Amino acid sequence: MGGSETYAAELTRELESTDRVTATAYLSASGAGFSRGIPERVIPGLSSGHSALGRIGLLASVAARSRPIRASMADADVVHFPFTVPLPRPRREAGFVQTLHDVQHLDLPELFTGSELLYRRLFYDGPAARADVVLTISEYARQRMLALLNLNPDRVRVAPLGVDTSSYIPNHGPRRDFVLYPARGWPHKNHARLIEAMELVRRERPSLQLVLTGGDLDRLGSVPAWVDRRGLVPGEELRSLYREASALVFPSLYEGFGLPPIEAMASGCPVAASNGTSIPEVCGDAAVLFDPNDPAEIARGILEAIDRSAELSLKGLDRARALTWQRCRDVHVQAYEDAASFARARSAARRR
């Protein structure tokens, strides 16, 4: 799973553990079993996909079933869309909470097609202006939303993502001769500059390899023989890679949060990461930061992280322990309570 899916799954686990709200997850048939805690309600007949065509198909199938879906939510005080797109639109009597993970499409529009930009304007930007509460995942993302979408600051809340440290086994001993980068092959993930940087690193450490995981890595085209392009891997394999890698490198150009650095830290893996967007906020002083636009800087960061492995391993564990899913849940619960209050006030105003 990517960061957005991990966030939503962990939220279902945490919501089950609080008595302040009673929550139900609504899913398509392909998502059945996604919830890790709260009850599920499966809506049959919904098609989906990651492509623009697949998303349009999903929107059409939701629209066709909007009336019975809304009816099934009739008792809800609040409807929350953790995957941003608010379909079907909630009843006016219900509070509306939207998670907007970032506004990359406004900061880096050149990385998106015209249809992708239109999709995000319609289903990200417009609904954010109407939501009772907008949740986002870093203070950096919040500030960009306030600057670019003119939202009410009181209604935009930060719920930093977390890591379940009990699911990771820290390794403070020997590590294998590879650097790990788990990321989809999207342009802002910056794989091309990373491979240039690794060419420089290998002049000093010729045995060091690069392991890539994540979807869409075929977009990278031909890669050197020392690049191990594994694609999508099971969670246990990724955790094993975190434990074994000489370092995690995270050269992304844009992140609303970025989970891999703190997952690596929970494993005792030293981290070298970009010095831009939300990444310094997430990593604190537990990572070596570099300019992701300069391959020589990326190479310096990788080598420094490996050299400081013992120190960064301990700092990283402390940082990972500070970022909990419980804290993320508590911000959500407060947002739900506030959204319900706003909805009641709206209903009372209409009756007057």
Secondary structure as UniProt FT lines:
FT   HELIX           3..15
FT   TURN            16..17
FT   STRAND          25..28
FT   HELIX           29..31
FT   TURN            32..33
FT   STRAND          40..43
FT   TURN            44..45
FT   HELIX           52..64
FT   HELIX           66..72
FT   TURN            73..75
FT   STRAND          78..81
FT   TURN            82..83
FT   TURN            92..93
FT   STRAND          95..99
FT   HELIX           104..107
FT   HELIX           109..111
FT   HELIX           114..120
FT   HELIX           121..125
FT   HELIX           126..130
FT   STRAND          133..136
FT   HELIX           139..149
FT   HELIX           153..155
FT   STRAND          156..158
FT   HELIX           165..167
FT   STRAND          178..182
FT   HELIX           187..189
FT   HELIX           191..204
FT   TURN            206..207
FT   STRAND          209..213
FT   HELIX           217..220
FT   TURN            225..226
FT   STRAND          227..231
FT   HELIX           235..244
FT   STRAND          247..250
FT   HELIX           260..266
FT   TURN            267..268
FT   STRAND          271..274
FT   TURN            277..278
FT   HELIX           279..283
FT   TURN            284..285
FT   STRAND          288..290
FT   TURN            292..293
FT   HELIX           295..307
FT   HELIX           309..322
FT   HELIX           325..351
//
